[in-house]
């Protein structure tokens, strides 16, 4: 069963979490927008690259199976 040190550890843990949250530097709206646009743009580019690779591999497999 639990002893008294377990009950004392929980409040100090949450105090530590609260102290760490105060240290966080949150980005402003402009930075968040820039990062979001970058993620969407990179996702689109990577999607196009994967689609091109898929098309080339599909063409190659079809070519090899038709021989």
QUIDA-V178112 format. One record per residue. RES is the residue in one letter. NEAR is the number of other ideal C-beta (glycine too) atoms within 12 Angstrom. D_LAST is the distance of its C-alpha to the last C-alpha in whole Angstrom. Layout:
# QUIDA-V178112
{{RES	NEAR	D_LAST} {RES	NEAR	D_LAST}}
This chain:
# QUIDA-V178112
{{X	5	73} {X	9	73} {X	8	76} {X	9	78} {X	10	75} {X	12	72} {X	12	74} {X	13	75} {X	14	72} {X	14	70} {X	13	72} {X	14	72} {X	14	68} {X	13	68} {X	14	71} {X	14	68} {X	14	65} {X	13	68} {X	12	69} {X	11	65} {X	12	64} {X	11	67} {X	10	65} {X	10	62} {X	8	61} {X	10	60} {X	12	58} {X	10	59} {X	10	57} {X	10	56} {X	13	54} {X	13	53} {X	13	52} {X	14	50} {X	15	48} {X	15	47} {X	14	46} {X	14	44} {X	14	42} {X	14	41} {X	14	40} {X	14	38} {X	14	36} {X	14	35} {X	14	34} {X	14	32} {X	14	31} {X	14	29} {X	14	28} {X	14	26} {X	14	25} {X	14	23} {X	14	22} {X	14	20} {X	14	19} {X	14	17} {X	14	16} {X	14	15} {X	14	13} {X	14	11} {X	13	10} {X	12	9} {X	11	7} {X	10	6} {X	9	6} {X	8	4} {X	7	0}}
